Each structure stands twice: as structure tokens, then as C-alpha cells.
């Protein structure tokens, strides 16, 4: 079995979903400690944000996300999570149809910023050694450099790049 970018992407999508649910439950739980009626069923309506996040992440090529270094992936996750929440907050504000607690909404956004990258890291840690994780790659280049890169990628499966072939060549010296 070769690496499957689709399975990798679906695994990351599941991690993002779990992070969103955890963020929603934690922010709702914190808010429920304060006086006032607060029904979880009402706040589950905020789940409409989740597919919007999936689409934003998909357009930014964050599924399966083996294409970006960790810091760039983190920056994209932060940026697009914030944009989705800002757009949602604006939509809810102008529609005046839903009155969600600002604490729950703000907490949900902040927790998503922290938990989505964290849950992705857990998914990578747990699944990186599976044969289906990541992308198959062929390494071509100078013999020594290609071998070094091959060794590095084999020792770091969390990169999501699985070398399946090594094409090396030795430069001929011209004198």
C-alpha cells in the first residue's frame, strides 16, 4: 500500500473537527459557570462554522498539508480560522437573528486557534508511521545529497513525505 493523500487529508479533517467540538464544549462550559440560561443545543447551531473552516482550509491546500513547513501551516491555520470567525461574527451581528454569548464565541475562536494545530500534531504523531500517511515522493539529485534527503525523510515520517525511489547521479568532472 502506498501513501494516500486522501486518507491523510481526511484524518486531518477529522482532527480539525474534533478540535472544533472540543473548543465549543470548553467555551460553552466556561460560560455556563456564570449566571444566566445557556442551552448547549442552542450553541450547537454554531456547527455551521465547521464546514466553512473545511472549505477555507481546502482552498489553502491544508488538506493533506504535507506541502507546507510547520510554521507556514500554523500561519495559514491561524489566518484562515480568524477570517472565518470574523466573517461569521459580522454575519451574525448584521443578521440580528442569533444572540450568542460573546464569551462563548470569543472563547471558541481562541480555543480553535490553539486546538486545531494541537489536534493536527496529535494526528501526525499517531498516524505518521502508518503506510497510508502522506505523499509518495521520488528523490532525484546528486548521489550524496539525495541519500541525505532520503535518510532525513525516512527518519521524520511526520513530514508526510514518503520516499519510494531514489534516482541519483554522479556529476562527471570536466577537465
N, C-alpha and C positions, 0 to 999 in steps of 0.2 A: 504494500500500500504506500502510495506517495503522499506527500503533504497535500492538504486540501484547504486552499484559501477560503472556500465557502464555509467549511466546518469551523475554521479558525474565526472567521467573521461572526458566525452565529454564536460561538462561545463568548466572544467579546460583547455582542449584543445582549446576551443573557446576563453577563456581568454588569453591564450598564443598567439593565432593567432591575436587577437585584439591588444595585446601589441606589437607584431612584426610589424603590419601595422602602428601603431602609431609611433613606433620608426623609421620606414623607412620614413614616411612622415615628421616627425620632422627633421631628419638628412638631408633629401633632401631639405627641406625648408630653413634650416640654410645655407646649401651650396649654394643655389640659390641666396642668398643675395650678394654673391661675383661675380665678373665678370667672364664671360665665359658661353658658351652654356651648358645647363643642361636640358635634357628632362626627365620628370618623367617616360615616357613609357620605356625608356632605363633602368632606375633603378628598374622598376617593375620586370625585369628579375632576380633580387636578391631574388624573392619569392621562388626560388628553395631551399633556405636555410631552409624555414619553415618546409617542410616535414622531412628534415634531423633532425631538432630540435625535432619534434614529435617522431621520431624513437629513438633518443638518450634518450629522457625523458621516453619513454615507456620501454626501456631496463633497465632504472634505477628505474623503478616502481614509477614514478612520476605521473602516471595516475592510480588511482584517488588520490594518495598522502595522504591518511589518515593514512598511516603506519608510517610516519616519524614525529618527533617533528619539529616545525617550523625552528629551526636553522639548522637542518640537511637537511631539504628540501631546504632551501636557499643555503646551501653549495653545494648541488648537482646541483641545477639550475645554480649557478654561474660557477661551474666547467665544466659542460657539454655544457652550452652555449658558454663558452670560447673555449672549444675544437672544437666544430663545426665551430666556426668562424675562429679559427686558421687553421683548415683543409681547409676551404673554401678559405681563403686568400692564402694559399700555392698553392692550385689547380689553382686559378686564376692567381697567379704570374707565375707559370711554364707553364700554357697553353698559356699565352700571347694573348688569344682570346678576353678578355674583359678588358677594361680600365675604371674601376670605380674610382671615386674620393676617395682618401684615407680618406678625411674628412667625406664623406657620409658613407663609410664602417666602419671607426672607431667610428663615432657617432652612427651608427646603433647598433654596438656591445655594446657600453657603455649604450645606452638607453635600449637595451634589458635586460642587467644586472639589471637595475633599474626597468623597467616597467613590466617585466614578473612576478616577485614576487608581485609587487604592484597590478596588474590586478588580480592575483590569490587571493590576500587578499580581493579585492572588490567582487569577485565572491563568496568567502566564506561568507563574511558579508551579501551579498544579498540573497544567496541561502541556507545558513546553517539551517534555520528554516523550510525549505521545507521537507516534509516527505520522499522524494526520495533521499535526500542528504546523502552521506556517506556509512557506512557499518553497518549492524546489528551485534550486539555482545551480547553474553551471559556472564554474570559475575558470577564467581564461587569463593567461598572462605569463610573465616571467616565471621560470620554474620556482625560484626561492620565494618570491612574493606570493605566488599562487598557493604554494604549500603552506605558507604562514597564514594566509587568509582562510584556507580550508581548515587548518587546525583551530584557528580562532572561532570560526563559526560552529565547528563541531563541539567545542568546549563551552559555547554560550548559546544553548538552544532557545533561550528566551528572546533572542533577536528575531526568531521566526523565519530565519533563512536557513534552509536545509540543503547543504551541498550534496548533489547527487553525482557530479562528474567534475573531473579536474583536467583541463586542457592546458598544458604548459609547454613552453618553448624556450629554447636557449638562444639568446642573441648571439649571432655569429660576429666575431670580432673582425673588422676590416682593417687591414694594414697595408 
